[in-house]
Amino acid sequence: MRNLLLILLLLPSLTGCNKKTTITPQAQNSVQAKQTLQNETFAPTVTIGAQVWMQRNLDVVTFRNGDTIPQAAGDSAWMAAAENETPAWCYYKNDPAKGAVYGKLYNWFALKDTRGLAPQGWHLPSDKEWTEMVFELDSLAKQQYLGGAESVNAGPMLKTAEGWKEDAVEANNISGFTALPGGYRVHWNIEKTAAPFYAIGESANWWSSTPTAGTDAWLRNVFYKNNQVKKYFFNRGYGFSVRCIKGELED
């Protein structure tokens, strides 16, 4: 009798072990998206003045809501995204190994997509916020602004000491920003036959969220041959790196 009672008590547990749990593809995708966002939220950070920046370039494949950001590896796909003003990302020369070092290159339409490129708890830096960061590092920058160079001193403070071309000017990364020369991708060449990559090992470039009055948007650049931080604008179909600032944007 005692043995029979023990079997009856164990029976629900034993039968439960034999049940196979089925996870639908939709549920699996939802879980993966949530895990991705959670991992991205805890990216290494650096504080510069009142701002807390990501210490690495953005490397996400989903928007904040979990939708997939289209990868445009081939030239035709990248050029079509620029032409149609749709979001896209790629690795430099479509090499995942370079993506592991430098992060992804995004066109500006990915930044402005309403689904949100910045992970939860972060936002994309405006042109003004980039200026605030540069001025925090270089107190003389306001007086020395010349020819697009927002600062003639802050470049080495942002750039890593290693990882640039051999004849690069000295860099020290004292800001902790850890800028690496990830290069960029153009929207298309003059003939509109290809969308080539340029300047890996030579320049680091980051989008701002601020557009110009035309078809361009503002960005920041540091270059291996000088100490400047430059403010440029380029076509929104270009592929540049992205950094985020901690905190949600206020309405």
Secondary structure, 3 states (H helix, E strand, C coil): CHHHHHHHHHHHHHHHHCCCCCCCHHHHHHHHHHHHHHHHHCCCEEEECCEEEECCCCCCCECCCCCECCECCCHHHHHHHHHHCCCCEECHHHCHHHHHHHCCEECHHHHCCCCCCCCCCEECCCHHHHHHHHHHHCCCHHHHCECCEEECCCHHHHECCCCCCCCCCCCCCCCCCCECCEEEECCCCCCCCCCCEEEECCEEEEEEEEECCCCEEEEEEEECCCCCEEEEEEECCCEEECCCEECCCCC
